[in-house]
């Protein structure tokens, strides 16, 4: 499939903002392995070189041949991106020939043209976000004269259920010309972003650009919430495709901006990865004048059987915007395979007054169930057997001085705690 786009090259060596690149001439890094069940998957609409896909994006002829697919209007979208440390802005459109558009380096307005292809359209390079298939793609950067000024080689991920599925959700890899080489990325801009996002975006990007790696970061907000006292909680994802390997990775962060617009807290949440894990926030009414934030991070595995894991942490944010140390909570787990093999660990959080004073204590109950193949010598034929159900209950109390939750050493024993929460509706489950 032919892809058209328009772009401006990074500043050449010797120009303002240019930097030498020691890896010039290295090949593109396309490392993501394909899962076993997706090895022969065909690319989605715009990633496929199939004639029917090209026809679906073409303008309708006056007399379409019998059996031809119904043509549809071209789709277009805005993208943000980066080439090395340089931020770029793109506008891409799907056409009958592929993808075309323009991009420029911010804040410069110079624009150039690109022409490229999706290589090996039948090859699958893994998944991004667990559901978006990724394929090799190549773009050629061209000056108005038509001369090639650079190439983009890497991976493009396409959404499977989108009104603009002919355009990639995300692209990343290596930009190079005969003198320089940089990692690059660009991703679709989410038009549903919070109305307050522009107020905090530049502050967070400035902090991210001053980090140890010199590459333009992607920033996507998961949640923005006003806190007591005038502070604002920011949950966001930083994505990059940095050297030495241009592989896409994202990391969730928790930030707090005070009433004067200062970033008073900025904490990474978990490890940096490219597996598409998602963070979900829940706000629990536990402590007067403060906000209890429960974060769950869900990871879904690809393979011969389904696996879902959820890790959880509890933070307390006071009226001054201070963030307590994280309280790690038990992980939930769900997996299934074959006829009857499954494991399930569920977690429920309760608020319970154990000592007659506010705030209530937290009581966390985790229950593990499962089944397996019955391979006992007495079994007359293959079958299933239930595994013993296990239960663990832990209580936590709030330490006013430390402003954080800690294990409750004087709590009743597990059997007594189980009776106290029996039949009560939990604050949260995962």
N, C-alpha and C positions, 0 to 999 in steps of 0.2 A: 504494500500500500504506500502511495506517495504522500508525504506530509509536507505541507508548506507552512512557514511561519516567518515572522520578521523580528530581528533582534539587533542589538548593538554590542560590539565586542567590549571586553573589559579594557581599561586603560592599558595601552601598550607600555612596554618597558621604557622608562625614561619620562613618561607622562605622570602628572600628579596622581597619586593613589596607586601607582603600579608597584608590584612587589615581585622579586624573582621567585621562580618555582624550580625546585631542584629535581622534580620528577618528570621533566619534559620528555615526551616520547614513550612513556609507559602506556601499556594497553588499558582499556576500560576494565573496571572491576565489576563483573556481573556474577556475584557469588551466591545469590539466594537459591537454595536447592528447591526443587519441585517436590511437593508431597506425593507419596506413591499414587494416590487416587486421582491426582490432577496432572500427571505427567503428560497426558495426551489432550488436555483441555484446550479448546479453541479459544482465541482471544475474543473479547466482547466486541460490540459493533464496530467502533473505529479502529480497534487493534487488528482486525481481521483483514486479510487481503482477498476474501471471497468476493466474487463479482456481485452477489446479491447484496452485500453490505454497501459496496460502492454505489450501487444503483439506488439504494434506499436513501442516500444522502443527496442524490443528484436532483436538479430541477426537473419537474414533470414535463415530458415531451407532449407534443400536441396529440399524438396518437400512440399511447404506450402499447407495446406488444402484449399479446395475450399471456397471462400468467406472470407478468412482471410485478415486482413488489410495489406497493403504494409508496411513492416518494414523499418525503417530509421536508419541512423547511430546515435550513441550516441552523445548528445550535451554536451558541457562543457563550463565553464566560470570561471573567477577569481572574488573573492569577497574580500571586506574589512569589518572589523567588530570590535566589542569590547565586552569584558566581564568585567563588572564593569569598573575600570579605565584602564584596560589592552587592548591594541590594538592587533588585530589578523589579519592574512592573510590566505585566504582560496582558494582552488582550488577544485571545485565540478564538478561531471560528472553524467549525467543521464544514467542509464543502465536498463536492463530488470527487475532487482529487485527493482529499485527505484533510489536513489541518493547516490553516494559514492565519497570520496575525502579525502583531508588532510587539516589540518590547523595548524598554529603555532603561538605562542605568539611572538610579535615583541619586541626586535630584536632577541629573542631566536629561535633556530632551532628545538627544540624538537617537535616531531609529534606523535600523538596517533590515534587510530581508534574509530569510532562512529558507532552505529547501532540504527535505530529508525523507527518510523511509523508516518503516518499522521492519527490522530485520528478523528473520526466522519467525514468521507469524504463527507457526505451529508450536513453537517452543514456549514453555511456561517457566518463569523464573521465580515461582513461589507466590506467596500471598502477603498483602499488606492490609492490616486491619482485619485479618482472618477471613475476609469475604471478597476482597478486591483482587482479582488476578493480575499479575505483573508480567510484562513482556519486554524484550529488548527493543530499544528504539534509538534512532540516529537522526540528528538534525544538522544541516549544513547552513552556516551563517554566511550571508552574502551582502556585499556592499551594493550601493545603487548601481555601480558599474557592472554588477554581476559576478565580480571576483569573490571567491570563497575566502572569508576572513577568519573562520574558525568552525569547529565541529563540536556537537554535543553527542556523546555516546553514553548510554546507560540503560535505565529501566523505567518503564512507564506503567503505572497502575491505573486500571479502568474500573469505574463503578458498574455493577451489574444491573442495578435498578435505579436509573437516574434519567431525568429528562434531557440531560446533556451527556449521555453515556458515550457518545462519539468522541468526547474530549477526555484526556486523562485527569484523574483526581490528583495525581502526584507523579512527578518525574524527577529522577536524580541520577547522577553519574559524574562524568568528567568532561569539562570543556577544555579544548586545546587548540593552539595554532602552532606555527613553526617556531615560536619563541617561548611560549608560556603554557602552563597547564593549571587548571583550578577544578576543585569539585563544584558541582552545580546542583541546584534543585529548583523546582517551582511547583506550587500546589494551588488548587482551586480556592478562591476566596469564598468564605461562608457569608452569604448575605443576611443570615439570621443572627448575626452577632449582636450582643447586648448593646443597648443604646449608650452606655457609659464606656464601652471598650476604647474608643479613641482617646479618652482622657488618660488612660493608664498604659496604652500600648507603647508610646514613645519612651516612657519611664522604664518599662521592663526591658525593651529592646536595647536601650542605652546600657543598662546593667549587664545584659547578656553579651553585648559586643565587647565589653571590657573584660570578659572572662579569658581563660588561658588559650582557647582555640580561636584562631582568626578566621571565622567563617560566618557569613550572614545567617542568623537564625530565623526559623519560622516560629510564629507565636499564634496560638489558638486558645481562646478563653473557653473554659468549661463552665464556670459560674462566677458571678460577681454579686456580692451580698453586703448590704449596709449593716454595720455592727453598732451596738450601743456605744455612745461616746463620740460618734462621728467618724470612726475608722471604717475602712472598706476591705472586705476579704476578697482575694483574687485567687481563683483556681485556674491554672493555665498549663498548656503543653508547649514545651520548646522542642522543635524538631530541627535537625541539621543533617547535612551530608558532608562530613568533614574529612580532611586528610588524616591519616595516609590512605584509608580505604573509603571511597565515596559510597558508603552504605547508609541508608536512611535510618535514623534512630530518633526516638522521641523520649522525653522525660517529663513527668508531671511535676509541677511546682505549686507551692502555697505561698502567696504573698499577702502582706497587710500594708495598706497605705493609710496614714493618719489623717486627721482633719486638715492639716496644713499641706497635704500632698507629698509627704515624705514616705519613702519605702522603709517601714520599720521592721519588717520581717520578710525573708525570702528563703524558703526552705525547699530543697529537692525532696520529692516523695518517691521513695523506692529507687531502683536501679534504672539506668538508661537502657532502652531496648528498642527493637524494631518490630515487636510482635503484635502491636495494635492493642495492647491492654488499655482498658478504659477505667477512669476514676469516677465514682459516683459519690456526691456529698449528701449527707443528711444532717439536719440541725435538730438537736434534742434539747427540750426544755428541762434542764437539770439544776442549774445554779443561778440564783437571782443576780442580775447585773452582768452576766457573762453568757457566752455562747459555747455550747458543746458541739463540736464538729466531728461527726463520724464519717470517715472516708473508707470506702471499699474499692479495692482494685481487682477487677475481674479479668482473668486470662482464659482464653479458650484455645484448646490444643487441636491441631490437625494430625491425623494419622489413621490407623486402622480402627480406632474406637474413640468415642467422644470423651473429652476431659474438660472440666471447668473448675477453676480454682479462684477463690476470692480471699484476698488478704485484707485486713482491716486495722485501722488505727483510730484512736480517739484523741482529739486535741481540745483544749479549753482556751478560748480567747477572751481576755478581760476587756473592760471598758476603755483601757488605754491602748488597746491593740496588741498587747503582749500575747505571745503564743506559748503555751505550756509545752514541755517535752511530750513526745508522743507516747500514748499507752498502747503497746501492741496487743491486739486481741486475737483469739484463736482464728485459724483459717477454716473456711468451709471448702468442701470438695465434692465433686460429683463425677463419676466415671461409669461407663457401661461398655460391655463388649459381649459379642457372641449371643448365646441363647439366654443365659441367666446370670452372667457375671456382672455385678455392679457394686459400687461403694458410694455411700452418701454420708457426708458429715454436714449437719446443719447447725447454725449458731443463732441463739435468741438472746437479746439483751433486755433485762428488766430493771426498773427503778423500784427499790424497796427500802423502807425505813427500818433499819436494824438496830439503831441505838437511840431513837426518840429525838434526834436533832437533825436539822436541815444542814446540807442538802441530803437527799436520799442516797443510799449506796447503790452501786451497780452490781447486779447479779447476772453473770454470763453463763449460759447453759449450752453445752455442745453435745450433740447426740450423733453417734455413728452407727449406721445400719449397713447391711450388705447381704449378698448371696453369692454362692459359688457352685461349681460343678460338684456333684456328689460322687467322689471316687473311693468311697469306703468299700472294703472287701465284702461287706454284707449286702451291698446294693445289687439288686437283680438286673437292673438296666441303668444306663446313664440317666441322670436326673439332676435336679437342683436342690440345694439345701440352704437354709437361712443361716447366716452367721450370727453369733451372739451380738446383741445390741449393747453398746457401751455408752455411758453418760458421765460427763464431768461438769461440775458446777463450781465457779469461782466468784468470790465477792471482792469488790474494790471500794475503797472509801476516798473521799476528796480531802486532800491535805491543804488546808487554808493557807498555810505559810508558803508552801511550795507552789500553790495554785495548780495542782495536778492530781490525777488519780493514782493510787498505789494499792497493792494488795491489802485487804482487810485482815489483819492477823487475828483479830478477836471475833471473827464471824462464826456463826454456827457451822457445824459439820455439814457435809454434803447432803445426807439424808434429810436433815432438818430444813436446809435451804430449798431442796426439791419440793417439800411439802408447802413451804411458804409461797412459792411461785406457781404451784399447781393450779391450773384453771385461769391464771391471770394473763391478760393480753400483753405481749411484750412491746417495748418501745420500738424495737427494730429487729429484723431478722435478715440473714443473708446466707 
